[in-house]
Amino acid sequence: MDPMRAKCPICERPTRLGQDYFPFCSERCQTLDLANWSTEAYRIPGKPLRQGLAELEDQDDEAQQ
């Protein structure tokens, strides 16, 4: 695959390095991607934040004893 060319991650239309909205094909697709992140449609796997904080507090309590 040519490193200068790619498919838009939203609509899969062809796009090229150097275009205004690269790697997206348009402002619309760029905005849709941002909306997906802001509404948490995309997620990075991991423990829920509250569970992780509780475990850290338990470790701190054990270390202080």
Secondary structure, DSSP 8 states (H G I E B T S, - for coil): --TTEEE-TTT--EEETTSTTTTSSSHHHHHHHHHHHHTT-S---S--HHHHHHHHHHHHHHHH-
